[in-house]
Amino acid sequence: MFKQIASKVHEVRPLIHCITNYVSANDCANVLLACGASPIMADDVHEVEEITASAQALVLNLGTPNESKFISMLKAGQKANNLGIPVIFDPVGIGASQFRKDLAKTLLKEVSFSVIRGNASEITTLATWQNHSSCIDTNALKRSSYDMLIELAKNLSEKLGSIIVISGEEDIISSPHITYRVFHGHPAMSTITGTGCMLTSLIGAYCGANPTQLLQATLAATLAMGLSGEQAYSKLCQIQGGTGSMHILLIDAISLLDFSKVEGGLNYELYEKLS
């Protein structure tokens, strides 16, 4: 299944409209190209609706928010909803300021999101509207019960009608009734900026190419990112490289990933609600 989903990205070459942040915009564009998609990044209010109408998915990233970008996100999100285009939301650093929380609340009220991805701190803040960390990068997954996080993801998915992704040392992908726990990736991924943003963009590409299989596409994208991180670190050790090399090797690994050639199989678990 995962090979077919990934192959569909190369076959369709979906155009992914990203209204993202200036810290990781270039990385997100390169990751999209690496996986077989095409990026476009337009955030001016005068063109976002037109650009969105030609895209196969829309990615909204809260990383460097401002008033004008928020209006563009709102217009693009509503346009995507009207056209049935998947919308993926990344509430980066939502707990860092009241401004970010207010923007996120409005977006959640006015836009229907297919997928929402964040780290444990960000998703918990989104679910409770209480600050859990002002940090964008967090080790909250280590300090929290995975059972509690799975339940939180299920409940939030049911409340918002969105697939919820909690990424970290282990990843949780949940709909109201089906939850996956992914055991791929490497701690070295946290030493470079924007891996979460890259994953969100990757989810956009996989969902844009597989709009009728959003949960499976989100799982496949998360597996692809984790596997690529492992492969990148393995090569990093061979060349005795540092964080700059890890950055390049990660994008290389995404571009070279072949699900049919994954040694040792895929490491994830399925939890299904029976009632």
C-alpha positions in Angstrom: 0.0 0.0 0.0 2.7 2.5 1.0 4.6 2.0 -2.3 1.4 2.7 -4.3 0.7 5.9 -2.2 4.2 7.2 -2.6 4.3 6.3 -6.3 1.1 8.3 -6.8 3.0 11.4 -5.8 5.5 10.9 -8.6 2.7 10.0 -11.0 0.4 13.0 -10.2 3.2 15.5 -9.3 0.7 17.4 -7.1 1.0 21.2 -6.8 1.2 22.0 -3.1 0.4 25.6 -2.0 2.3 26.4 1.2 1.7 29.5 3.2 4.6 28.7 5.5 7.3 30.4 7.6 10.5 32.1 6.3 12.6 29.9 8.6 11.8 26.6 6.8 10.3 27.7 3.5 13.2 26.6 1.4 13.5 23.2 3.1 9.7 22.6 2.6 10.0 23.4 -1.1 13.0 21.1 -1.5 11.3 18.3 0.4 8.2 18.6 -1.9 10.5 18.4 -4.9 12.4 15.5 -3.4 9.2 13.4 -2.9 7.9 14.1 -6.5 5.6 17.0 -5.8 5.7 20.7 -6.9 5.8 23.5 -4.4 4.3 27.0 -4.8 4.5 29.5 -1.9 2.3 32.5 -2.2 1.1 34.5 0.8 -0.2 37.8 -0.7 -3.9 38.2 -0.2 -4.4 39.3 -3.8 -3.4 35.9 -5.3 -3.8 33.2 -2.6 -7.3 32.2 -3.7 -6.3 31.9 -7.4 -3.1 29.9 -6.5 -5.0 27.6 -4.1 -7.6 26.9 -6.8 -4.9 25.4 -9.0 -3.3 23.3 -6.2 -4.0 19.7 -5.1 -3.4 20.5 -1.4 -2.9 23.6 0.8 -0.5 23.7 3.8 -0.9 26.4 6.4 2.0 26.9 8.8 1.8 29.2 11.9 5.6 29.5 12.3 6.1 33.3 11.6 2.6 34.8 11.9 1.5 38.3 11.0 -1.8 40.0 10.4 -1.7 40.0 6.6 -0.5 36.4 6.3 -3.3 35.3 8.6 -5.9 36.9 6.3 -4.3 35.1 3.4 -4.4 31.8 5.3 -8.1 32.4 6.0 -9.0 33.2 2.4 -6.9 30.3 1.0 -8.3 27.8 3.5 -11.9 28.8 2.7 -11.2 28.6 -1.0 -9.7 25.1 -0.6 -12.7 24.0 1.5 -15.1 25.2 -1.2 -13.2 23.2 -3.9 -12.7 20.1 -1.8 -8.9 20.5 -1.7 -7.2 18.9 1.4 -5.9 21.5 3.9 -3.1 20.7 6.3 -2.4 22.8 9.4 0.8 23.1 11.4 0.2 25.2 14.6 4.0 25.9 15.1 4.7 27.4 18.5 1.0 27.9 19.3 1.7 28.1 23.0 4.4 30.9 22.6 1.9 33.8 22.5 -1.8 34.7 22.8 -1.6 36.1 19.3 -0.8 32.7 17.9 -3.6 31.1 19.9 -6.1 33.6 18.7 -5.1 33.1 15.1 -5.4 29.3 15.5 -8.8 29.6 17.1 -10.1 31.6 14.2 -8.7 29.3 11.6 -10.2 26.3 13.3 -13.5 28.0 13.4 -13.5 29.2 9.8 -11.6 26.4 8.0 -12.0 22.7 7.9 -8.7 20.9 8.1 -8.0 17.5 6.7 -4.9 17.0 8.8 -3.4 18.9 11.8 0.3 18.1 12.7 2.3 19.3 15.6 4.5 18.1 18.4 3.0 17.0 21.8 3.1 20.4 23.3 1.5 22.1 20.3 -1.3 19.5 19.9 -2.0 19.6 23.7 -2.3 23.3 23.6 -4.6 23.1 20.6 -6.8 20.6 22.5 -6.9 22.5 25.9 -6.0 26.1 25.0 -3.6 26.1 28.0 0.1 26.8 27.6 2.2 23.6 27.9 5.4 25.0 26.6 6.6 28.2 25.0 9.2 26.2 23.1 8.8 25.2 19.5 10.9 22.1 19.9 9.9 19.9 22.8 10.6 16.5 24.5 7.1 16.4 25.8 6.5 13.0 24.3 9.1 11.6 26.8 7.3 13.1 29.7 3.8 12.2 28.8 1.9 8.9 28.7 1.5 7.7 25.2 -1.9 6.3 26.2 -3.0 9.8 27.2 -1.7 11.3 24.0 -3.5 8.7 21.9 -6.7 9.4 23.7 -6.1 13.1 23.3 -5.5 12.7 19.6 -8.6 10.6 19.1 -10.8 13.1 21.0 -9.4 16.1 19.1 -9.8 14.2 15.8 -13.5 13.6 16.6 -14.1 17.2 17.7 -12.4 18.9 14.7 -13.1 16.3 12.0 -9.4 16.2 11.2 -6.7 13.6 11.2 -4.3 14.4 14.1 -0.6 13.8 13.9 1.6 14.1 17.0 5.2 13.9 15.9 8.2 13.3 18.1 10.5 10.4 19.2 7.5 8.3 18.3 4.6 9.5 16.1 0.9 9.2 16.6 -1.5 9.5 13.7 -5.2 9.4 14.6 -8.7 9.5 13.3 -11.6 9.1 15.8 -11.6 5.3 15.4 -8.2 4.3 14.0 -4.8 5.3 15.5 -1.3 4.5 14.3 1.9 4.6 16.4 5.0 4.9 14.3 8.5 3.9 15.5 10.8 5.4 12.9 13.1 8.4 12.9 16.3 9.4 14.7 17.1 12.0 17.4 19.6 13.6 15.0 16.6 15.0 13.1 16.0 17.4 16.0 19.4 19.0 15.5 18.3 20.7 12.3 15.6 23.3 11.8 12.3 22.6 10.3 11.9 18.9 10.2 8.4 19.2 11.6 7.5 21.7 8.9 9.0 19.4 6.3 6.8 16.6 7.5 3.7 18.7 7.3 4.6 19.6 3.7 5.3 15.9 3.0 1.8 15.1 4.3 0.4 17.8 2.0 2.1 16.1 -1.0 0.9 12.6 -0.1 -2.7 13.8 0.7 -2.8 15.9 -2.5 -1.9 12.9 -4.6 -4.2 10.5 -2.7 -7.2 12.6 -1.7 -9.5 9.6 -1.2 -7.0 7.9 1.2 -6.1 10.7 3.6 -5.4 8.6 6.7 -3.3 6.1 4.8 -1.5 9.0 3.0 -0.7 10.7 6.3 0.6 7.5 7.7 2.8 6.9 4.6 4.2 10.4 4.7 5.1 10.0 8.4 6.7 6.7 7.8 8.6 8.2 4.8 10.0 11.0 7.0 11.0 8.7 9.8 12.7 6.2 7.5 14.5 9.0 5.7 15.8 10.3 9.0 17.2 6.9 9.9 18.8 6.5 6.5 20.3 10.0 6.6 21.8 9.4 10.0 23.3 6.1 8.9 25.0 7.8 6.0 26.1 10.7 8.3 28.0 8.2 10.5 29.7 6.8 7.4 31.0 10.2 6.4 31.5 11.5 10.0 29.5 14.5 9.1 27.8 17.2 11.2 24.4 18.9 11.3 24.9 20.6 7.9 25.4 17.2 6.3 22.4 15.8 8.2 20.3 18.5 6.6 21.4 17.6 3.1 21.3 13.8 3.7 17.7 14.0 4.9 16.5 15.6 1.7 18.6 13.1 -0.3 17.0 10.2 1.6 13.5 11.5 0.9 14.3 11.7 -2.8 15.7 8.2 -2.9 13.2 6.5 -0.7 11.6 3.3 -2.1 9.1 1.6 0.3 9.6 -1.7 -1.5 13.3 -1.7 -0.5 12.9 -1.0 3.2 15.1 -3.5 5.0 13.5 -5.1 8.0 10.0 -3.9 7.2 8.0 -1.0 8.6 7.7 -0.5 12.4 4.3 0.7 13.4 1.3 -0.4 15.4 -2.5 -0.1 14.7 -5.0 0.7 17.4 -8.6 0.3 16.3 -11.7 1.4 18.3 -14.2 -1.4 18.0 -17.2 0.4 19.4 
